[in-house]
Amino acid sequence: MAMLQRPASRVLKRLGLRFKTSYAAKKNVANVAPKMKPTAPWFGLVVGSAVGAYGGYEVWKTWNDEKNPAHVYDRLPGGKTAEEDNMGSDAKMFLLHLAPYRAISRAWGAVNSIELPVWMREPIYMAWTRAFDCKLDEMKYPLEHYKNLGEFFSRPLKDGIRPINWDPRCVSSPVDGTMASFGVVDFTDDIPVMDQIKGVRYRMDDFLGEVPDFFTNPSAGKRLFHCVIYLAPGDYHRIHSPIDWSMGERRHFPGDLFPVNSRAVHFVPSLFTWNERVALLGRWKHGFFSMSLVGATNVGSMTLDVEPNFATNKWKDFYLTKEWGSSDVKKYERQELVTRGDQVAQFKVLLPFHTMMKMMNTSHLL
């Protein structure tokens, strides 16, 4: 009887039998750590070489081109102002330039283009609305109509919601936004200069490219004005013509996609000439006129109504550009006549924490 009361395993052991239950076998197998394959020795070399090559390319591109915005103060009339002395140093600008803003923007653009289930659209768009004070009573279609965040971001307005000022003495606002600066282009030493902020300058020919002769020889009694307007995430992001004019050409400048918020304009020298931008140039009754859309982090997608197939933020446009200030130019064979209030362009996507956009137009006014 005593023998029978012992556990079966002890009995089997005394009989000279070795036995393992299937549970114990599985437990022992589970406790054996799998052998890790050693990393191929070439993997680290490839990664290190890629990082080094990218860094070397950025060093070359940033500091070996005299047209680089980092060197703008060498090409401005007079010495640096006190405000310009406080802008980002060369070393800080180089580090900023290494950040993959364009890749981030492309990734965010892909996320914005994902079609949402109908049941999910209203909660997501309402969350955006509460965060950025969108005016839903002004939008043309109900929330369920917009397939993705990109469509909601560039939503159209109801007809007649923005009455147009037809007074020929006025220039209408091309966008919903906040005017950040307004002034006259300075032609000191025949160099067209504009203000980024008060006391911080950049060159208009860096921003727009080669300019017509009348920029440096303005007509008697006329001056060239510039205006900067910022757009917030909750704003209407379609651009309309502020006047009647004829559009002669489009210039696309590949570039970075730095933020264009208040901190950035106080830190990055010649900020607007760093970033990717699209400039529309032409004439109106007083002379030269241009409208320029400037991209920013996660706002690299800009479309033009006059060119449905035109696209921005292409990697090859930026990385294969030979020098700063290079542009892809399209001249319109017939002058595109644009009427005040006509839709001209759109910004497509925006990431919430980058809350401003820049639009600039220059006008040859009486």
Secondary structure, 3 states (H helix, E strand, C coil): CCCCCCCHHHHHHHCCCCCCCHHHHHHHHHCCCCCCCCCCHHHHHHHHHHHHHHHHHHHHHHHCCCCCHHHHHHHCCCCCCHHHHCCCCHHHHHHHHHCCHHHHHHHHHHHHCCCCCHHHHHHHHHHHHHHHCCCHHHECCCHHHCCCHHHHHCCCECCCCCCCCCCCCCCCCCCCCEEEEEEECECHHHCCEEEEECCEEEEHHHHHCCCCHHHHCCCCCCEEEEEEEECCCCCCCEEECCCCEEEEEEEEECCECCCCCHHHHCCCCCHHHHECEEEEEEEECCEEEEEEEECECCECCEEECCCCCCCCCCHHHHHCCCCCCCCEEEEEEEEEEECCCCEEEEECCCCCCCCCCEEEEEEEEC
